[in-house]
Amino acid sequence: MPTFTEEKRERVREALCDTGRGLLGRYGIRKTSISELTEAVGIGKGTFYQFYDSKEELYVDILAQYREEAVPRLLNIRGAR
């Protein structure tokens, strides 16, 4: 399996999350396969498992990112009132 620099790891993780947002959002977790995710990102399945133990773990990471993005926005909206 390939080893990655920290910069490359971050790019692959971002690509997995971005792709996951699209595929999981469109097809749901049951109908999205790891093969679809890895093909879209251009990595092998083995590489996926260097980042996540399962697509469910990827989904949790995506949800955490949504929360990180949403909370400041919601606080801004609340403060604007």
C-alpha positions in Angstrom: 0.0 0.0 0.0 1.2 3.5 -0.8 2.5 5.8 2.0 1.5 9.4 1.8 2.9 12.7 2.9 0.8 14.6 5.4 -0.2 16.9 2.6 -1.3 14.1 0.3 -3.2 12.4 3.1 -5.1 15.5 3.7 -5.9 15.9 0.0 -7.1 12.2 -0.2 -9.2 12.6 2.9 -10.8 15.8 1.6 -11.5 14.1 -1.8 -13.1 11.1 0.0 -15.3 13.5 2.1 -16.3 15.6 -0.9 -17.1 12.6 -3.0 -18.8 10.9 -0.1 -21.0 14.0 0.4 -22.2 13.7 -3.2 -22.7 10.0 -3.4 -24.0 9.4 0.1 -26.3 12.4 -0.1 -27.6 11.3 -3.5 -27.9 7.5 -3.0 -27.7 6.9 0.7 -25.3 4.8 2.7 -26.8 1.5 1.8 -26.7 2.1 -2.0 -23.2 3.7 -2.1 -20.4 1.2 -2.3 -16.8 1.7 -1.3 -15.9 0.8 -4.8 -17.9 3.7 -6.1 -16.2 6.1 -3.6 -12.7 4.9 -4.4 -13.2 4.9 -8.2 -14.5 8.4 -8.1 -11.5 9.6 -6.0 -9.0 7.5 -8.1 -7.7 5.3 -5.3 -7.8 1.6 -4.5 -10.0 0.0 -1.9 -7.0 -0.8 0.2 -6.1 2.9 0.3 -9.6 3.7 1.5 -9.1 1.5 4.5 -5.9 3.5 5.4 -8.3 6.4 6.1 -11.5 4.8 7.3 -12.6 1.4 8.7 -15.9 1.6 6.9 -18.2 3.8 4.8 -20.1 4.4 8.0 -17.0 5.9 9.6 -16.6 8.2 6.5 -20.3 9.2 6.9 -19.7 10.2 10.6 -16.6 12.3 9.5 -18.8 14.0 6.9 -21.5 14.7 9.5 -18.9 16.2 11.9 -17.7 18.5 9.1 -21.3 19.6 8.4 -21.6 20.4 12.1 -18.4 22.4 12.2 -19.6 24.4 9.2 -23.2 24.9 10.4 -22.7 26.0 14.0 -20.9 29.3 13.2 -23.4 30.1 10.5 -26.3 29.4 12.9 -24.7 31.6 15.6 -24.2 34.3 13.1 -27.9 34.2 12.1 -28.9 34.2 15.7 -26.7 37.2 16.5 -28.1 39.1 13.5 -31.6 39.1 15.0 
